[in-house]
Amino acid sequence: MDIGRAFTFVFDDEDWIKKILIGGIVTLIPIVNFIAFGYGVRLLRNVSRGEAKPLPEWDDWGGDFVRGALIFVAVLVYMLPLIVLSIFGAIVTAIAADAFGDVGGVAGLCLFGINCLSVIWGILVALWMPAAIIRYAREEQFGAFFQFSEIWALISNNLGTYGMAILVSIIAGIVGGLGTIACGIGVIFTTFYGNMVSMHAYGQVAAVTGPPTTMDTFATDQEDETEAPF
């Protein structure tokens, strides 16, 4: 994996300031920020195709919104067990507090177990979702988020590259937080920039895994039909 490239590719684009500024503003607006997530999916796909300047144009707002919304829904589905555990924990806490005045004994032990399971599940989802997003970027079908065997194969067959991409994403998240530390002024740039670094890293993973995307295959078939003699 070209880690340096993930952090510097943005600056190869002549319009990088405009694109990052638009992305930064969009990222800060709730619900509207789905557009930024969808934009990242297009970036991931461009990197997987080997495009020299993969930062997309802001020319598919509706499509990006749908892609981002589907990512949100997929994450929500994966987090359902955590939501159920949290609700169960709240019920246990309420019952224990009502019956004993505090949370202790068996109820406290149960709540501790629930919290541990919640943390473990959250970590597993965080490690799993990038591969699921890669599958979605390749297929652009909602069901791709839940192609469990394919997603596991992507991770297990490319463990080193995938692990490196996760590490890059963590570093990018730290970089993204620097804007908040700087009195919030730079967050418009750094948060979106950090997300794009992550998506570039995941795009590099996609580039070395599996067949071409569904859209790539379709485009190739169309070109072949165009070039075929009559």
Secondary structure, 3 states (H helix, E strand, C coil): CCHHHHHHHHHHCCCHHHHHHHHHHHHCCCCCCHHHHHHHHHHHHHHHCCCCCCCCCCCCHHHHHHHHHHHHHHHHHHCHHHHHHHHHHHHHHHHHHHHHCCCCHHHHHHHHHHHHHHHHHHHHHHHHHHHHHHHHHHHCCHHHHHCHHHHHHHHHHCHHHHHHHHHHHHHHHHHHHHHHHCCCCCHHHHHHHHHHHHHHHHHHHHHCCCCCCHHHHHHHHHHHHHHCCC
